[in-house]
Amino acid sequence: MTSVDHFWAVIPAGGAGTRLWPLSRAGAPKFLHDLTGSGRSLLQATVDRLGPLADDRILVVTGAAHLPAVARQLPDVTDAHLLAEPTPRDSMAAIGLAAALLEREDPDAVMGSFAADHVIPDGAAFGACVRDAIAAAEAGWLVTLGIEPTYAATGFGYIHVGEAMEDVPAFHVKEFVEKPSAPVATQYVDSGDYRWNAGMFVVRPTVLLDLLAENDPGFAADLRAIAAGGEEAMARLWPTLPKIALDHAVAEPAAAAGRIAVVPGAFDWEDIGDFASLGDLLDPDASSGALTVLGDESLVHARSSSGLVIPGGGRFVAVLGLDDIVVVDTPDAVLVASRDHAQDVKAVVSALKDAGRTDLV
């Protein structure tokens, strides 16, 4: 499979993954970890997946604190293609910075933004979907990839899919919908007219920045000024940029104006939001009494137990008579929880911050 000329893959690599604490920390977030047992971190797997489409045209946007670790994991990505954010400003600033730089570097560029912490096993199906999105983006559309829902999820936003387009392999987007209640999510899935919003966008850089300028001209102008002015402009302007996601800054108003397209994707997709979803990913067919180990299995002894154990601290872990358990052992902290409380792990991180235990987060 040949790469697509002038296609650039942009990978925002940020966030702390607080629901995966104590494995994921502010200093070592989840995209730097191998959470699938493949031997590759989520970030490395993302680059592997995008390589056949973009070849060496890959930009990674990450926090300054994570830049050394990212560079170590991606030795084939040049320093010029590793962009460091001085402070987190959310996805619009990160992706917009890449767009502003590409607008100057490659006038014919089409860029795609793909998070560093998603799991997509079927690279061929993903690649075919992106190629359709590139064709629509070349025609001037802001394009999103909509994931075919497999259940009535309440933790994801949804895309309301409209009529098929005539000249490009995509569909009109009627609207973006925030995370719904369970009954509403069921209605969405049963209708067949909605897709999960995975936050993947393909667009010409100038189109993205011009759409941003329609709602916030100062924001777009500052991003272009940073791209033109280098380190001095970055130090002066970056702290003033709004903290807002691309979905809210551009995608939602563009959808309301009828200027965004969607390419439905039938490939499996997982963003590993917590340890329950990680357990499902590692062993989707686990039956009662089964326990999944991510890491050195010789460190775990289990009897009459099910769930997930991650022996990351090098210590022996024994689990006896516990169902749907999560045990995560690290050198300085241990998490023990039931799977149905996996979402509550984020509250532990908040409590540690409130207690001043920044050494643990």
Residue, then its C-alpha position, 0 to 999 in steps of 0.5 A: m500500500t502506497s502512502v498518500d502524497h501531501f497527507w500529513a498525520v498529526i498525533p496529539a499526545g497529551g492528557a494524563g489518563t487519570r482513570l488508569w492511575p496508578l499505571s498512567r501518571a502525569g509524568a508517564p501518561k497512558f499513550l507511553h504504555d503498552l496496554t495491549g501486550s503487543g510490545r508497542s506503546l499506544l503511541q508507537a502503535t498509532v505511528d505504525r498504523l499511520g505510516p502506510l498512509a503518511d510515510d515520514r510525514i508525521l507530526v507529534v504534538t506533546g507536552a514539553a515534559h513528555l518530549p524526551a520520552v516521546a523522542r525515545q519511543l519514536p527514533d524514526v520521527t525527526d526532531a523537527h516533527l516533534l512539537a512541544e507545547p509549553t503548557p496544555r491548552d486542549s486539542m484546538a491549540a495543539i492541532g491548530l499549531a500543527a495546521a499553522l505550521l503545515e499551511r506554511e510548509d506544504p500548500d497542498a497538504v491535507m492533515g489528519s488528526f488522530a489521538a495517540d492513545h486509541v486502539i484500532p486493530d484493523g489497520a487496513a480498514f482504518g486506512a481505507c476509511v482515512r483514504d476516503a476522508i482525504a478525498a473529501a478533505e481535498a474537496g474542501w470539507l472538514v471530515t470526521l471519522g464516525i465509528e459504527p457503535t457496537y453498543a449504547a455507550t453513554g461515555f462517547g459523543y455521537i455524530h448524526v449522519g445525514e445524506a450521502m454526498e454526490d461527489v465524494p465518498a462521505f456523508h453530510v453531518k447533521e449535528f454533533v451530540e454530547k454524551p447521551s443518557a442510556p435511553v437516548a443512546t439506545q435510540y441512537v444505536d437502534s436508528g442506525d443514523y448515528r456514529w460514535n465521535a472518536g475525535m478523528f478529523v481530516v482537513r486541509p490546514t487552511v480550511l481548519l484555520d479559516l473555520l476557526a477564524e470565523n468564530d475566533p479570529g484572534f485565536a487563528a491569527d495567534l496560531r499563524a503568528i506562532a508558526a511564523g514567529g518561532e520560539e519568541a512568538m510561542a513564548r509570548l502567545w501560547p499562554t494566551l490561547p483559549k483552552i478549548a477542544l477542536d470539537h467545540a471550537v470548530a466541528e460543532p459550528a461547522a456542522a450547524a453550518g452544513r460544512i462538515a462531512v463524515v466517513p463511517g468506519a466499521f473498524d473496531w476502536e477503543d480509547i481505553g478510558d478505564f480499567a474495565s474497558l482495558g480488561d474487555l479489550l485484553d480478553p473480550d470473551a472472558s468467562s466467569g472465573a477467568l483472570t487476565v494478567l497484563g505483564d509478567e504472569s509468573l508474578v500472579h497467583a489467582r484462585s476462584s477469581s476474575g478480572l484484571v491484574i497488572p503486576g507492575g511493581g515487581r512484587f508477587v500478587a495473589v488474588l483469592g475468591l474475588d470476582d470482577i476485581v482490578v489490581v494494579d501494582t506499581p512501585d509506589a502505589v497499589l490500586v484494588a477496585s471492583r470493575d464496576h468502580a473503574q470510573d471512580v479511579k479519577a476521584v482518587v487522583s483528585a483526592l491525592k492532588d487535594a492532599g498535596r501528594t503530587d509525587l503520586v499523580 
